[in-house]
Amino acid sequence: MNYSMLFIGMFLVALGFLVRRYPILISGYNTMSAKEKENVDIKGFRLSCADVW
């Protein structure tokens, strides 16, 4: 088995878990103003972003 592929896969899974736990890691969300963040369904948004990773 190619260890680099295994490492990249584990890294992406870990990144997905981090995005679920800390949505501030999502690019664009962390630069929004507080008013804009109120309009975002963060639970659904972070889950869909975590699924992509």
C-alpha positions in Angstrom: 0.0 0.0 0.0 1.2 3.4 -0.8 1.8 5.2 2.5 1.5 8.6 1.1 -2.1 7.9 -0.1 -2.9 6.6 3.4 -1.4 9.7 5.0 -3.3 12.0 2.7 -6.6 10.1 3.3 -6.1 10.3 7.1 -5.3 14.0 6.9 -8.5 14.7 4.9 -10.6 12.8 7.4 -9.0 14.6 10.3 -9.6 17.9 8.5 -13.3 17.0 8.1 -13.6 16.4 11.8 -11.9 19.6 12.6 -14.3 21.6 10.4 -17.2 20.0 12.1 -15.8 20.9 15.5 -14.5 24.3 14.7 -16.5 26.0 11.9 -14.2 29.1 12.1 -11.8 27.1 9.9 -14.2 27.4 7.0 -12.8 29.9 4.5 -15.1 32.9 4.2 -17.1 32.2 7.3 -14.3 33.5 9.6 -14.2 36.8 7.7 -17.9 37.5 7.9 -19.3 40.2 10.1 -21.4 39.2 13.1 -24.5 40.4 11.3 -23.7 38.2 8.3 -23.0 35.2 10.5 -26.5 35.5 12.0 -27.9 34.8 8.5 -26.0 31.5 8.1 -27.3 28.1 9.2 -23.9 27.1 10.7 -25.0 23.6 11.6 -26.0 22.7 8.1 -23.1 24.7 6.6 -20.4 23.1 8.6 -21.8 19.6 8.1 -21.8 20.0 4.3 -18.3 21.5 4.4 -17.1 18.6 6.5 -18.6 16.1 4.1 -16.7 17.6 1.2 -13.4 17.1 3.1 
